[in-house]
Amino acid sequence: ITLWGHILAAPSPTQPHGIRLEGDLTLGGLFPVHSRGPAGVPCGPIKKEKGIHRLEAMLYALDRVNGDPKVLPNLTLGARILDTCSRDTYALEQALGFVRSLLPPPEGEGQCADGSPPRRPPPERLVGVIGASASSVSIMVANVLRLFNIPQISYASTAPELSDPARYGFFSRVVPPDSQQAAAMVAVSRALGWSYVATVASEGSYGESGVEAFVQSSREAGGLCIAQSIKIPREPRPGEFDKLIGRLMETSTARGVVLFANEDDIRRVLEATARANLSGHFSWVGSDSWGAKLGPVQGLEPAADGAITILPKRASVPGECRYGAAPQRRCGSDPHAWGRAALWGSSMGLTPTRGAGRERIGRDSPYEQEGKVQFVIDAVLAMARALHSLAAELCPGGGLCPHMDPPDGRRLLQHIRGVNFSGSAGTPVSFNENGDAPGRYDIFQFQGANGSGTYRPVGQWVQGLHLQMDAMTWGSNGSVPPSVCSLPCGPGEKKTPVKGVPCCWHCELCAGYRFLADPQSCQACPPHLRPTTNRTSCRPTPVLRLRWGDPCAAVPLALATLGLSATAFVLLTFIKHHETPIVKASGRELSYVLLVGIALVYAITFLMVAEPGVGVCAMRRLFLGLGMSLSYAALLTKTNRIYRIFEQGKRSVTPPRFISPTSQLVITFALSGMQLVGAAAWLLLRPPHALVDYEMGRTPDPEDARGVLRCDMAEGATLACLAHALLLMLTTTVYAIKARGVPETFNEAKPIGFAMYTTCVVWLAFGPIFFGAARSAERRCVCGGGYGAAPGDHGRVVGTQRRRER
């Protein structure tokens, strides 16, 4: 093994770091052994997991291939492994070393000074490249390798754009693209009941393409909206991550945050979360760049607690540090191999010992395998199997024949796309026509509430999600944190979607007499129904009847009884003194008619209080105007008689006609009989019936709504019923005015006139009160219990709707 540079010191642009392992055929390797350095410095601190673990995995896989006599017999695979320093531009400079030996020598280097040809080392037979890790690095390198037909197999690059065969025809990968990873992350988000999430991506192909694939997959799946998408710059300024957390809090209800970011950015996001004292507020869903690494969460366990991470299916591959004869890796005999002894001694608890022994990492020492180790091994094995297949085709006798020196990159690519074997994780390794591996993911949850976090497997995604909800832990309350734009609407509230954001809505109460027909619309209840308390359906409106003991009925009934008593007293007095001169002088026959009419007016009160029915409604039509017609007819006849007598006396001594008691009774009954004829015709043309008037008892608050049982007598019909009595009253008033000048001996005309004047005033007030305030009075009576139900039976409910006729 040849080493240049020193792994523990940051390399410089002019001093590349790498390993060169001699062999018949050479595989290139690109690994982020160092992290990205600060501005002006290409490389930063060493990356123990993503760098050293993966690099060792490639060396382990080469040992495994070279030690297998069935794979590439009589051929040895070498390696030339370079450090990308997690920076695409630096990786491009390093990758140029792969193709430099393939370029023609520059002018002036064709011969030495003495004219002899220069002695160059034999050309390096670079047949393929394993790597890179970051998608942005792979894109840079793939553009160069494609020009020289050098196949490339990545173990970690998942950007969807790398699936484009027109631009990256020689690129393949043993990990599935982010389009499948994004579908798995969308499935996880929906399984957790989330409908509103934020995304955070590192600037570059991996992060931006991953978020784009996630957004596209969420649209196709439906039910998941993006609150906001935040991009982390390549060179973040101080305070950039604190601002990022502030922006996430602008949509604080989107507690689910999807991360497509590199390891360094993930850690800085968690640090900013801890500084903002928001540990536990966000629920992270990390891509495979987070995977099951301890580096991003070390010391930040509370901020990362509950994070769901995704990683292509893997198996734990035993790492071994071997000591012995070549070509095995020599930890004890090679003190410079990437500083391995110093690194393992400090970070893995290994103390290499010289001799033929071995120490098993993960069994004899504390060790947690990095998530992409198995894919590095699978990439090397896929390249080795493709070379084996190509060598068997071109060199049947084995060894390195001229056709394989060097092999044709296009033919090797065909054999790479044709491999199909069981990889180190026990899962099939194969490629489709675009060089992508099938999607198989393990799903983990980081459980670090106790301060010493661990990644626990909670499910998998293989052409569908299988999630173990009971294996997850969620903070103190034990339930999945909600990540929604709008909370569910309460009972009786409809969703009014926000334009352009289908996962957000406003909740509006179904007001008035409407109920919630479906989550997004309200409908009005039928007239005979009212909404339930929670407004999820309709229920029958109670029907109240005016009962004899109700306050609204007791007062009119008491006054009517008093009036009937007074009328009866006067009537009895008239009967007792029937033959006395004063009774005769007052016109006893018409006085009896007048008293009967007054009694009918008082008696109609009892019909108005009685429960409406066919009989009661018919009696109301007949007697509502009859009492007043009799009264006004008697007064009109009497006033007319007085007026005609004195007018006739002015012209002659002959008395006028029809002034006898019999004539007076005939005239009175004829005038009032017209009322009976009209009422009878009304009964025949429109038979009476009772109905429930829900409009009359309709209040702003449906809880107070009541149906009112009443007769089918509209306001217009009631006015028509009283029109004849009104006409008689006006005519009587006219004659009372004309008869106001009669002698004092006949002063009966003046009290009649006074009565008519006051009656006119009452009628003028009656109109507005009856037509304008009658309904309000009915409602007040209903709400106050006037139309109340009997105790224990608050109104009988009428379940059928009856049409109101006017």
C-alpha positions in Angstrom: 0.0 0.0 0.0 1.3 3.4 -1.0 0.2 6.4 1.0 0.7 10.0 0.2 -0.2 12.9 2.4 -1.1 12.6 6.1 -4.7 11.9 7.0 -4.8 13.6 10.3 -3.8 16.9 8.8 -6.0 18.8 6.5 -4.8 18.4 2.9 -3.9 21.3 0.7 -4.9 21.7 -2.9 -1.3 20.8 -4.0 -0.9 17.9 -1.7 -3.7 15.4 -2.5 -4.4 12.7 0.0 -5.1 9.1 -1.0 -4.2 5.5 -1.0 -2.8 3.5 -3.9 -3.0 -0.3 -3.8 -1.2 -2.1 -6.6 -3.1 -4.5 -8.8 -3.6 -5.8 -12.4 -6.7 -3.6 -12.7 -7.3 -0.5 -10.6 -10.5 0.8 -9.1 -10.8 4.5 -8.3 -12.4 5.5 -5.0 -13.8 8.8 -3.8 -14.6 9.2 -0.1 -15.2 12.3 2.1 -12.5 11.5 4.6 -12.4 15.1 5.7 -15.4 17.5 6.1 -15.6 20.7 4.2 -13.2 23.4 5.5 -14.0 27.0 6.2 -13.8 29.7 3.6 -10.4 29.6 1.8 -9.6 26.1 3.2 -10.6 23.1 1.1 -10.7 20.5 3.9 -11.8 20.5 7.6 -11.7 18.0 10.4 -11.6 14.2 9.7 -14.9 12.4 9.3 -14.7 9.2 11.2 -17.9 7.6 10.0 -18.6 8.8 6.5 -14.9 8.9 5.7 -12.9 6.2 7.5 -15.7 3.6 7.8 -16.5 3.7 4.1 -12.9 3.8 3.0 -12.2 0.7 5.2 -15.3 -1.0 3.7 -13.8 -0.6 0.2 -10.5 -2.1 1.3 -12.4 -4.9 3.0 -14.3 -5.6 -0.2 -11.1 -5.6 -2.2 -9.6 -8.1 0.2 -12.7 -10.2 -0.1 -12.6 -10.2 -4.0 -8.8 -10.8 -4.2 -9.1 -13.6 -1.7 -11.9 -15.4 -3.7 -10.5 -17.7 -6.3 -13.8 -17.8 -8.1 -13.9 -14.1 -8.9 -11.3 -12.7 -11.4 -9.0 -15.7 -11.2 -5.3 -14.8 -11.9 -6.2 -11.1 -11.6 -5.8 -8.8 -8.7 -7.8 -5.6 -8.1 -5.9 -2.6 -7.0 -7.2 0.7 -5.8 -6.5 4.4 -6.0 -8.6 6.1 -3.3 -8.8 9.9 -3.1 -10.3 12.3 -0.5 -13.1 14.6 -1.7 -13.2 16.8 1.4 -17.0 16.9 1.0 -16.6 19.6 -1.6 -17.6 19.2 -5.2 -14.9 21.5 -6.7 -12.1 19.9 -4.7 -13.4 16.5 -5.7 -13.3 17.5 -9.4 -9.6 18.4 -9.0 -8.9 15.1 -7.4 -10.8 13.1 -10.0 -8.7 14.6 -12.8 -6.0 12.3 -11.4 -8.0 9.3 -12.6 -7.9 10.4 -16.2 -4.5 12.1 -16.3 -2.7 8.9 -17.2 -5.1 8.5 -20.1 -4.2 11.9 -21.6 -1.3 12.2 -24.2 1.9 13.6 -22.8 2.3 17.4 -23.1 4.8 18.8 -25.7 8.4 18.8 -24.6 8.0 15.7 -22.5 8.4 13.3 -25.4 12.1 12.7 -24.9 14.9 13.5 -22.3 17.6 16.1 -22.7 20.0 13.5 -24.0 17.5 12.5 -26.7 16.5 9.3 -25.0 12.8 8.6 -24.3 11.7 9.3 -20.8 11.1 6.4 -18.4 7.5 6.5 -17.3 5.8 4.1 -14.9 3.5 1.7 -16.6 0.1 3.3 -17.3 -2.5 2.8 -14.6 -5.3 0.5 -15.8 -8.2 2.4 -14.2 -11.3 0.5 -15.1 -14.0 2.1 -12.9 -14.6 4.4 -10.0 -16.4 3.7 -6.7 -18.1 6.9 -5.5 -18.8 9.5 -4.7 -20.8 10.1 -1.6 -22.5 13.5 -2.1 -24.7 13.8 -5.2 -23.1 17.2 -6.1 -19.7 15.5 -6.1 -20.9 12.6 -8.2 -22.4 15.0 -10.7 -19.1 16.8 -11.1 -17.1 13.6 -11.4 -19.6 11.9 -13.7 -19.3 14.6 -16.3 -15.6 14.0 -16.5 -15.6 10.2 -16.4 -18.2 10.1 -19.1 -15.8 11.8 -21.5 -13.4 8.8 -21.1 -16.0 6.0 -20.9 -15.1 5.2 -17.3 -18.0 3.5 -15.5 -18.9 4.9 -12.0 -20.8 3.2 -9.2 -21.9 5.4 -6.3 -22.7 4.0 -2.9 -24.5 7.1 -1.5 -25.5 9.6 -4.2 -29.3 9.6 -4.5 -30.1 12.8 -6.5 -32.9 12.0 -9.0 -31.2 13.9 -11.9 -28.4 11.2 -11.9 -31.0 8.9 -13.4 -30.9 10.8 -16.7 -29.0 8.4 -19.1 -28.5 11.2 -21.6 -26.3 13.2 -19.2 -25.0 10.5 -16.9 -24.9 7.4 -19.1 -21.9 5.8 -17.3 -23.2 6.4 -13.8 -24.8 3.7 -11.7 -25.6 3.4 -8.0 -26.4 0.6 -5.5 -28.7 2.9 -3.6 -32.2 3.9 -4.9 -32.7 7.5 -6.1 -34.4 10.1 -4.0 -37.6 9.7 -5.9 -38.2 6.4 -4.2 -36.8 7.7 -0.9 -39.1 10.7 -1.2 -42.1 8.4 -1.7 -41.1 6.5 1.4 -40.8 9.7 3.4 -44.2 10.9 2.2 -45.7 7.5 3.3 -44.1 7.9 6.7 -45.5 11.5 7.1 -49.0 10.4 6.1 -48.8 7.3 8.4 -48.0 9.7 11.3 -51.2 11.6 10.5 -49.4 14.7 9.3 -50.9 16.9 6.6 -48.7 20.0 6.8 -44.9 19.8 6.9 -41.9 22.0 6.2 -38.8 21.0 4.2 -35.2 22.0 4.7 -32.5 21.2 2.1 -28.8 21.8 1.7 -28.0 23.8 -1.4 -26.9 21.4 -4.1 -28.1 18.6 -6.2 -28.8 16.2 -3.3 -30.8 18.5 -1.1 -32.7 20.5 -3.8 -33.5 17.4 -5.9 -34.6 15.5 -2.8 -37.0 18.2 -1.8 -38.3 18.5 -5.3 -38.9 14.7 -5.4 -40.6 14.9 -2.0 -42.9 17.7 -3.1 -43.8 15.9 -6.4 -44.5 12.6 -4.5 -46.7 14.5 -1.9 -48.8 15.9 -4.7 -49.2 12.5 -6.3 -50.1 10.9 -3.0 -52.4 13.8 -1.9 -53.3 14.8 1.6 -49.9 16.4 2.4 -49.0 20.1 1.9 -45.8 21.9 2.1 -45.8 24.8 4.6 -42.5 26.2 3.4 -39.3 25.0 1.8 -36.0 26.4 3.2 -32.6 26.1 1.5 -29.3 26.1 3.4 -26.6 28.0 1.5 -23.3 26.3 0.7 -21.5 28.8 2.7 -23.9 29.8 5.5 -23.2 33.1 7.3 -23.2 33.4 11.0 -26.6 33.2 12.5 -28.0 31.6 9.4 -29.3 28.5 11.2 -30.9 30.6 14.0 -32.8 32.5 11.2 -33.8 29.1 9.8 -35.4 28.1 13.1 -37.2 31.4 13.2 -38.6 30.9 9.8 -39.8 27.4 10.8 -41.6 28.9 13.7 -43.5 31.2 11.3 -45.6 28.1 10.5 -45.3 26.7 14.0 -48.2 24.2 13.5 -46.1 22.4 10.9 -44.1 20.5 13.5 -43.0 17.9 11.0 -39.8 19.0 9.2 -38.4 16.9 6.4 -34.6 17.2 6.1 -32.6 16.6 2.9 -29.3 18.0 4.2 -25.8 16.9 4.6 -24.5 15.7 8.0 -22.9 19.0 8.9 -26.0 21.0 8.2 -28.2 18.5 10.1 -26.0 19.0 13.2 -26.1 22.8 12.9 -29.9 22.7 12.6 -30.1 20.7 15.8 -27.7 23.1 17.5 -29.9 26.1 16.5 -33.0 24.2 17.8 -31.3 23.6 21.2 -30.2 27.3 21.4 -33.8 28.4 20.7 -35.0 26.2 23.5 -37.3 24.4 21.1 -36.1 20.8 21.7 -39.1 18.6 21.4 -41.2 21.0 19.3 -40.1 19.8 15.9 -40.4 16.2 14.7 -37.7 15.5 12.1 -37.9 13.2 9.2 -34.3 12.7 7.9 -33.2 11.3 4.6 -30.4 8.7 4.2 -27.8 11.4 4.7 -28.8 11.3 8.3 -29.6 7.6 8.4 -28.4 6.0 11.6 -25.3 8.2 12.2 -24.3 9.2 15.7 -22.3 12.2 14.5 -25.2 14.6 13.9 -26.9 13.9 17.2 -24.0 13.5 19.6 -24.6 15.9 22.5 -27.9 17.0 20.9 -30.0 14.1 21.9 -33.0 16.1 23.3 -33.2 18.2 20.1 -33.1 15.1 17.9 -35.4 12.9 20.1 -38.1 11.3 18.1 -36.6 11.9 14.7 -37.6 9.4 12.0 -34.7 8.6 9.7 -34.5 6.5 6.6 -31.7 4.3 5.2 -31.5 1.9 2.4 -31.7 -1.7 3.7 -28.5 -2.8 5.2 -26.8 -5.6 7.2 -24.0 -5.3 9.7 -20.8 -6.2 8.0 -18.1 -7.4 10.4 -15.1 -5.2 10.3 -11.7 -6.8 10.9 -8.2 -5.5 11.4 -6.0 -8.2 10.1 -2.3 -8.8 10.6 -0.3 -11.3 8.6 0.9 -11.9 5.1 0.0 -9.8 2.0 -2.3 -8.9 0.5 -4.2 -8.5 3.7 -4.3 -5.0 5.2 -1.6 -4.6 7.7 -2.6 -2.4 10.7 0.6 -3.2 12.6 3.1 -3.1 9.9 1.8 0.0 8.1 1.9 2.9 10.6 0.9 5.4 7.9 -2.3 3.8 6.5 -4.6 6.8 6.9 -3.5 7.2 10.4 -5.6 4.1 11.1 -3.9 3.0 14.3 -4.2 6.5 15.9 -7.8 6.9 14.7 -9.0 3.5 15.8 -7.1 3.8 19.1 -8.9 7.0 19.9 -12.4 6.6 18.5 -13.0 2.8 18.4 -11.1 1.6 21.4 -8.8 -0.6 19.3 -5.1 -1.1 20.1 -3.5 -2.9 17.1 -1.1 -5.6 18.0 1.6 -7.1 15.8 1.5 -10.7 14.9 -1.0 -13.0 13.2 -3.9 -12.2 15.5 -7.0 -10.1 14.7 -9.4 -7.9 16.7 -13.0 -8.1 15.7 -14.6 -4.6 15.5 -18.0 -4.5 17.0 -17.4 -7.7 19.1 -14.2 -7.1 20.9 -14.5 -3.3 20.9 -17.3 -0.7 20.9 -18.3 0.1 17.3 -21.4 1.3 15.5 -21.3 0.6 11.7 -21.9 3.6 9.5 -25.1 3.3 7.4 -23.5 3.3 3.9 -20.8 0.7 4.6 -22.7 -2.2 3.1 -23.3 -0.2 -0.1 -19.6 0.5 -0.5 -19.0 -3.2 -0.4 -21.9 -3.9 -2.8 -20.5 -1.3 -5.2 -17.1 -3.0 -5.2 -18.6 -6.4 -5.6 -20.8 -5.2 -8.5 -17.8 -3.8 -10.3 -15.8 -7.0 -9.6 -18.6 -9.2 -10.9 -19.0 -7.1 -14.0 -15.2 -7.3 -14.6 -15.4 -11.1 -14.0 -18.2 -11.4 -16.6 -16.3 -9.2 -19.1 -13.0 -11.1 -18.6 -14.8 -14.5 -19.0 -16.1 -13.2 -22.3 -12.9 -11.5 -23.6 -10.2 -13.7 -22.0 -11.5 -17.3 -21.8 -8.1 -18.5 -20.7 -8.0 -16.3 -17.6 -5.5 -13.6 -16.6 -5.1 -10.3 -18.3 -5.4 -10.6 -22.1 -4.9 -7.7 -24.6 -8.7 -7.3 -24.8 -8.8 -6.4 -21.1 -5.7 -4.1 -21.2 -7.6 -1.8 -20.7 -11.2 -3.0 -21.0 -13.7 -1.1 -23.1 -15.7 1.1 -20.8 -18.9 0.7 -22.8 -18.8 -3.1 -22.7 -18.0 -3.0 -19.0 -21.0 -0.8 -18.5 -23.3 -3.3 -20.2 -22.0 -6.0 -17.8 -22.5 -3.7 -14.8 -26.1 -3.2 -15.7 -26.5 -7.0 -16.1 -25.3 -8.0 -12.6 -27.8 -9.6 -10.2 -26.5 -11.1 -7.0 -27.3 -11.2 -3.3 -25.4 -8.3 -1.6 -23.8 -8.0 1.8 -27.2 -7.2 3.3 -28.8 -10.2 1.9 -30.9 -8.1 -0.5 -30.6 -8.4 -4.3 -28.1 -6.0 -6.0 -29.2 -5.1 -9.5 -29.6 -2.0 -11.8 -32.3 -0.9 -14.1 -31.8 0.7 -17.5 -30.9 4.0 -15.8 -28.4 2.5 -13.4 -30.7 2.8 -10.4 -31.1 0.2 -7.7 -34.5 -0.9 -6.5 -35.9 1.0 -3.5 -35.7 -0.9 -0.2 -35.5 1.2 3.0 -35.2 0.6 6.7 -36.9 3.2 8.9 -35.4 4.2 12.3 -36.4 6.4 15.1 -33.8 8.2 17.2 -34.9 7.7 20.9 -32.7 10.0 23.0 -34.9 11.4 25.7 -32.7 9.9 28.4 -29.6 11.7 27.1 -28.0 8.6 25.6 -29.7 8.2 22.3 -30.0 5.1 20.1 -31.5 4.4 16.7 -34.3 1.8 16.9 -35.7 0.1 13.8 -39.4 0.9 13.5 -40.3 -0.3 10.1 -39.4 -0.7 6.5 -40.5 0.4 3.0 -40.4 -2.2 0.2 -42.9 -1.2 -2.4 -45.0 0.0 0.5 -44.8 1.1 4.1 -44.7 -1.2 7.1 -44.5 0.9 10.2 -44.5 -0.3 13.8 -46.3 2.5 15.7 -46.1 0.7 19.0 -42.3 0.7 18.8 -42.1 4.5 18.7 -41.7 6.9 21.6 -42.9 10.5 21.6 -41.8 12.7 24.4 -43.7 13.0 27.6 -47.3 12.7 26.4 -46.6 9.5 24.3 -48.6 10.6 21.3 -47.5 11.6 17.8 -47.0 15.4 17.7 -49.6 16.9 15.3 -48.3 18.6 12.2 -51.3 20.2 10.6 -52.1 23.6 9.1 -55.6 23.8 10.7 -57.0 22.0 13.7 -60.1 19.8 13.1 -63.3 21.8 13.1 -65.6 21.4 16.0 -69.1 19.9 15.8 -71.3 21.8 13.4 -68.4 23.7 11.8 -67.7 23.5 8.1 -64.3 23.7 6.5 -63.7 26.6 4.2 -60.5 25.8 2.3 -57.8 28.4 2.0 -57.2 29.2 -1.7 -54.1 27.4 -3.0 -53.5 25.4 0.2 -55.9 22.5 0.3 -54.5 21.3 3.7 -55.5 24.6 5.3 -59.0 25.8 6.1 -61.1 28.1 8.2 -63.8 26.7 10.5 -67.2 28.4 10.1 -70.2 27.5 12.3 -73.3 26.5 10.5 -75.4 29.5 11.7 -79.1 29.9 12.0 -81.2 26.9 11.0 -78.4 25.2 9.0 -76.7 21.9 9.9 -73.4 20.3 8.7 -74.4 18.2 5.7 -70.7 17.3 4.8 -67.4 18.6 6.1 -67.4 21.5 3.6 -71.0 22.6 3.4 -74.0 23.5 5.5 -77.7 23.0 4.5 -80.8 24.5 5.8 -83.2 22.3 7.9 -86.7 21.8 6.5 -89.2 24.3 7.9 -90.6 21.8 10.5 -87.1 20.9 11.8 -84.4 22.7 13.6 -80.7 21.8 14.0 -79.4 19.7 16.9 -77.3 21.3 19.5 -74.1 20.3 17.8 -75.6 21.1 14.4 -74.8 17.7 12.8 -78.4 16.9 11.9 -81.9 18.2 12.2 -84.6 17.4 14.8 -88.3 18.1 15.0 -89.3 21.5 16.3 -91.5 21.3 19.4 -95.1 22.4 18.8 -96.7 24.5 21.6 -100.4 25.0 22.2 -102.0 27.9 24.0 -103.5 26.3 27.1 -106.1 27.6 29.4 -103.7 28.1 32.3 -101.0 29.9 30.4 -100.4 33.6 31.3 -101.1 34.7 27.8 -104.5 33.1 28.0 -105.4 33.8 31.7 -105.5 37.6 31.5 -107.8 37.7 28.4 -110.0 35.0 29.8 -110.3 36.9 33.1 -111.3 40.1 31.3 -113.7 38.2 29.1 -115.3 36.6 32.1 -115.7 39.9 33.8 -117.2 41.4 30.6 -119.7 38.5 30.3 -120.6 38.9 34.0 -121.3 42.6 33.5 -123.3 41.9 30.3 -125.3 39.3 32.0 -126.0 41.6 34.9 -127.3 44.3 32.6 -129.3 41.8 30.6 -130.9 40.4 33.8 -131.7 44.0 34.9 -133.4 44.7 31.6 -135.4 41.5 31.8 -136.4 42.3 35.4 -137.6 45.8 34.4 -138.8 44.8 31.0 -142.1 46.8 31.3 -140.7 49.9 32.9 -140.9 53.2 30.9 -137.1 53.7 31.0 -136.5 50.3 29.5 -139.1 50.9 26.8 -137.7 54.3 26.1 -134.3 52.9 25.5 -135.5 50.6 22.8 -135.6 47.4 24.6 -135.6 45.1 21.6 -132.4 46.7 20.1 -130.9 46.8 23.6 -131.3 43.0 23.9 -129.7 42.6 20.5 -126.9 44.9 21.5 -126.3 43.0 24.7 -126.2 39.7 22.8 -123.6 41.1 20.4 -121.5 42.3 23.3 -121.7 38.9 24.9 -120.6 37.3 21.7 -117.6 39.6 21.5 -116.6 38.5 25.0 -117.3 34.8 24.2 -115.1 34.8 21.2 -112.1 35.0 23.6 -112.8 31.5 24.7 -112.8 30.3 21.1 -109.4 32.0 20.5 -107.9 30.2 23.5 -109.3 26.8 22.7 -107.0 24.3 21.0 -107.4 24.7 17.2 -109.3 22.0 15.4 -111.8 21.8 12.6 -114.8 22.7 14.8 -113.0 25.4 16.7 -111.7 27.0 13.5 -115.2 26.9 12.0 -116.7 28.6 15.1 -113.9 31.3 15.0 -114.8 32.1 11.4 -118.5 32.3 12.2 -118.4 34.3 15.5 -115.3 36.4 15.1 -117.2 39.2 13.3 -120.8 38.2 14.2 -120.7 39.8 17.7 -119.4 43.1 16.4 -121.8 43.0 13.5 -124.8 42.5 15.8 -123.6 45.3 18.1 -122.9 47.8 15.3 -126.0 46.8 13.4 -128.2 47.5 16.5 -126.4 50.9 17.1 -126.7 51.8 13.4 -130.4 51.0 13.3 -131.0 53.0 16.5 -129.0 56.0 15.4 -130.6 55.9 12.0 -134.1 55.8 13.5 -133.4 58.8 15.7 -131.9 60.7 12.8 -134.8 60.0 10.4 -137.4 60.9 13.0 -136.0 64.4 13.6 -135.3 65.0 10.0 -138.8 64.0 9.0 -140.2 66.2 11.7 -138.5 69.2 10.2 -140.5 68.7 7.0 -143.8 67.1 8.1 -145.7 65.6 11.0 -145.9 62.3 9.3 -143.6 59.8 11.0 -141.0 58.1 8.9 -141.4 54.4 7.8 -139.8 51.4 9.5 -139.4 52.8 13.0 -141.5 50.2 14.7 -139.6 47.6 17.0 -140.4 44.8 14.5 -139.0 46.8 11.6 -135.9 47.7 13.7 -135.3 44.1 14.5 -135.7 43.1 10.8 -133.2 45.8 9.7 -130.7 44.8 12.4 -130.9 41.0 11.6 -130.7 41.8 7.9 -127.5 43.8 8.4 -125.9 41.3 10.7 -127.1 38.4 8.6 -124.8 39.5 5.8 -121.9 38.6 8.1 -123.3 35.1 8.5 -123.8 34.7 4.8 -120.1 35.7 4.1 -118.8 33.4 6.8 -120.8 30.5 5.5 -119.6 31.1 2.0 -116.0 31.2 3.3 -116.5 27.8 5.1 -117.8 26.2 1.9 -115.1 27.6 -0.4 -112.2 26.9 2.0 -113.0 24.4 4.7 -111.4 25.2 8.0 -108.5 23.2 9.4 -105.7 23.6 11.9 -102.0 23.8 11.0 -98.7 24.2 12.7 -97.1 27.5 11.9 -93.3 27.1 12.2 -92.6 30.5 10.8 -94.6 32.3 13.5 -92.4 30.7 16.2 -89.2 31.0 14.3 -86.6 32.9 16.5 -82.9 33.9 15.8 -81.8 31.1 18.2 -83.0 27.7 16.9 -83.1 26.5 20.5 -86.0 28.8 21.2 -87.9 27.9 18.0 -91.4 26.5 18.4 -94.2 25.6 16.0 -97.5 27.3 16.8 -100.7 25.4 16.3 -103.3 27.7 14.9 -106.3 27.9 12.6 -105.8 28.5 8.9 -106.8 32.1 9.1 -104.3 34.5 7.6 -104.1 38.2 8.4 -105.9 39.1 5.2 -108.7 36.6 5.9 -109.1 37.9 9.4 -109.4 41.5 8.1 -112.0 40.4 5.5 -113.9 38.7 8.3 -114.0 42.0 10.2 -114.6 44.2 7.2 -118.4 44.1 7.4 -118.3 45.1 11.1 -115.9 47.9 10.2 -118.3 49.1 7.5 -121.2 49.1 10.0 -119.0 50.9 12.6 -118.1 53.7 10.1 -121.7 54.1 9.0 -122.9 54.3 12.6 -120.3 57.0 13.3 -121.5 59.0 10.3 -125.1 58.9 11.7 -123.9 59.7 15.2 -122.3 62.8 13.8 -125.5 63.8 12.0 -127.6 63.1 15.0 -125.5 65.1 17.4 -127.9 68.1 17.3 -131.0 66.3 18.6 -132.8 67.8 21.6 -131.6 67.0 25.1 -134.6 64.8 25.7 -133.2 62.4 23.1 -129.6 62.4 24.5 -129.1 58.8 23.6 -127.5 59.8 20.3 -124.7 61.6 22.0 -123.4 58.6 24.1 -123.7 56.6 20.9 -121.6 59.2 19.1 -119.0 59.2 21.8 -118.8 55.4 21.7 -118.3 55.5 17.9 -115.6 58.1 18.2 -113.6 56.1 20.7 -114.3 52.9 18.6 -112.7 54.6 15.6 -109.6 55.5 17.6 -109.4 51.9 18.8 -109.7 50.6 15.2 -107.0 52.9 14.0 -104.7 51.6 16.6 -105.8 48.0 16.0 -104.6 47.9 12.4 -100.8 48.5 13.0 -100.9 46.5 16.2 -102.5 43.5 14.6 -100.5 43.4 11.4 -97.2 44.8 12.6 -96.7 43.5 16.1 -98.9 40.4 16.2 -96.1 38.1 15.4 -93.7 39.6 17.9 -96.4 39.3 20.5 -96.8 35.6 19.6 -93.1 35.0 19.8 -92.9 36.8 23.2 -95.7 34.7 24.3 -94.1 31.5 23.1 -90.6 32.3 24.6 -92.2 33.4 27.8 -94.2 30.2 28.1 -97.5 31.6 26.9 -97.8 28.8 24.4 -96.3 26.5 26.8 -96.7 22.7 27.2 -98.3 20.9 30.1 -95.9 20.1 32.9 -93.8 17.1 32.0 -94.8 17.4 28.4 -93.2 20.5 26.9 -95.3 20.5 23.8 -96.2 17.7 21.6 -94.0 17.4 18.6 -95.7 17.3 15.2 -93.4 15.2 13.0 -94.9 16.2 9.6 -94.7 19.5 7.9 -97.9 21.2 6.9 -98.0 23.8 4.2 -99.0 27.2 5.4 -101.9 28.6 3.4 -102.6 32.2 3.3 
